[in-house]
Amino acid sequence: MYGKQRYGRFGVSTRTRITAVAILAAAVEMLSKPILAQGAASGIYFQFLDSETELIVPSVTIKWGRIGQNSIAPLSQSAVSSSEGKLPLQLSPGQYALEFSAPGYKPARMHYPVTLGVVVPLNVNLDPVVPPQELRKSTVDAELRKGMELDHGYVSDALTHLPIAGVEVKLKQSGVAATTNSRGYFKMMAPAQDTSKLSSAKDIPPSDTLTASAPGYKTYILTGVWHNPDNGMRINIELTPGTGTTHEDITPVPLMPRGQYQNEVQAAPRAKPSPIPRFLQDWLSGRVAPPQPTKQQSAPTSTLLTNEITLPSMIIVGSNCSDPPYGCTTATPYTLEQYVQDGLDNEWNPSWDSNSLMAGAVAYRSYGAYFVAHPRCPTTGSSCPVVYDICDTGTCQAFNPTAATSTKAAAQATAGVVLSTDGIHAAEAFQAAYNDGGACPDGQIGNATTNWPCMLDPVAAGSSSNYNGNGWGMSAWGSEWWATGQSYEGAQTSPRDWRCILDHYYNANSNSITVDPTGTGNPGAGSGDRIAFLQNQPTYGTIAYEASDARTGAPTGIRGANAADGSGDYSIVSGFVFHPSWEPGGARLAYTDASGIAVVNADGTGTVQLTSNGCSNTPYYCDFAPAWSPFTERIAFCSMRSGSTQIWVMNSDGSNLQQLTTNLSLAGC
């Protein structure tokens, strides 16, 4: 049936009946794997969650259309989830393009196949436009203490996804505890263990263990918790009703003991995954607007948008895997950027240098995006109980929906940046904790058997005893040694920024041993890979633009709209305002008004004037054209404060104004 359908508390449509799926709803809630449906019914049982809190997102609109051999049908069918964020949707077998939107959340899109007689439960995570107050950067920054780590998050029921109050959360080794409030939120400060200066995993101190307990629920145990100085860690916990315990481990791969991380090495697929059709890649990335039905023609129409590299909106992560990278029984969709923000601290040490973390974020994003285009399990079968793009173990790319403040900031600072060999697709950017030695001599990295030639990596000399098994691409520890300018053996070199680190490990320059046996050429792997940076305006799902009156041309304000197709247009700020600039992460927008530079939340609330009437030589628009620093702590802008137009910089709260240039022209600024 066409047209919007609304579902009540138990998933029954007010316009149509989907009895078979509705009957199964309660059973699906109790399982994390597909179930066979009675009467050959088939479909998807959606549960929508907030990606920051893992709590319910109500009233989500989903649009869908069939995917054909060469095109996507118009997304002419729609439905709205219940107030509990649930939507049991009966669909006939086939491939479907799916779009999600909800008030206060960024739109997202994905595709998924439906198999006859199977109902698949999917917990779809949507990104809030503005995070909850407890998780906003300004709040977290105010909570941080020198030499301490802020551990905080939300505790919810694993079945209902409702918050649980009164849960006792403890850090065993640190001896600190907290109790969740009515929103399920907890916070506690733990003494930090500084692992940033360690030369290898062999020197790492013991980790902490977190427990969460409440009457009527299994005790939750989380191991592998390291406390990084002056940092924060968001840890969301789902408690399962019953008795006994549940256990998870979040040890970052570089901090694992040798015997453990040998099993956490990225594996090449048993057979190279086939790519999904290019037209579908384009649609998932937002390069093609969704087809729209028209009265004049029956064939769907679409519009090619401007991005060059196809970066998908969402990635489907497989978990509970019996034979990783295969055998996963649970599939969970996340937006690609949230996947990087939450997952990077599983592959990189959060206490490492910011340039190491940013290099890691680019590789992590590229590898994930590659497998959306080349899914590990595109269809169900003997080795694929459910459909997913990538597994959550180190055999694919380690992932757990925790988030360290430092790794999240690195992901936000590099949003939209990937590695590419052709300038069109994201590359399969392999990395490992250690890559020195192995198939190449000590002080070299590579694996000629996989067409990745040996190259010199002098910062890694002496670390070959820690080699963890693939030799392809970047060394995580190596990225830290390059970023800090100190090698494994303590030798000093010039620190490198994240672009140089990526260039060293991935680009086809002349540092391969076969090309440059003496190692005197430029750094570079000689692998055949090239780096292509997608550095368009980061939109974080929403494009901000200057609006004007259609008749007079007079400015009317700054508006926002879905970056993929222009839908959901709304006003962010009204009046004579210009130069919108998104804060990395997309939570706030800086802009120019008549007084100077101001910031506002992405939903139009919380306006703060940062500069005001700073010029004696002009009554208005003295400060203009703001631009955020990658880690959001500073804002650069043009100003006429000194009598001519120059570049100035200030803290993101408006303090500490400093002039940077003295001889620019207006055009130069």
Secondary structure, DSSP 8 states (H G I E B T S, - for coil): --EEEEB-TTS-BSSS--HHHHHHHHHHHT-SS-EE-GGG--EEEEEEEETTT--B--S-EEEEEEB-SS-B----EEEE--TTSEEEEE--SEEEEEEEEETTEEEEEEEEEE-TTEEEEEEEEE-BSS--GGGSHHHHHHH--TTEEEEEEEEEETTT--B-TT-EEEETTTTEEEE--TTSEEEEEEE----TT-SSGGG----EEEEEE-TTB-EEEEEEE---TTEEEE--EEE-BSSSEEEEE---GGGS-HHHHTTS-----SS------HHHHHHHHTSB---B--SS-SS-B--B-S-SSB--SEEEEEEEEEETTEEEEEEEEEEHHHHHHHHHHHHS-TTS-HHHHHHHHHHHHHHHHHHHHS-SBSS-BTTBSS-BSEESSTTT----S-EEHHHHHHHHHTTT----SSSSB-----EES--BSTTS-TTEEEEGGGTEEEEE-GGGTT-GGG--S---SEEHHHHHHHHHTB-TT--B-----HHHHHHHHHS-SS-BTTT-TT--S-S---SS-------S---TTEEEEEEE-TTT--EEEEEEEETTTS-S-EEEEESS-EEEEE-TTSSEEEEE-SSSEEEEETTS---EE------SS-SS--EEEEEE-TTSSEEEEEE-TTSS-EEEEEETTS-S-EE--SS--TTT-
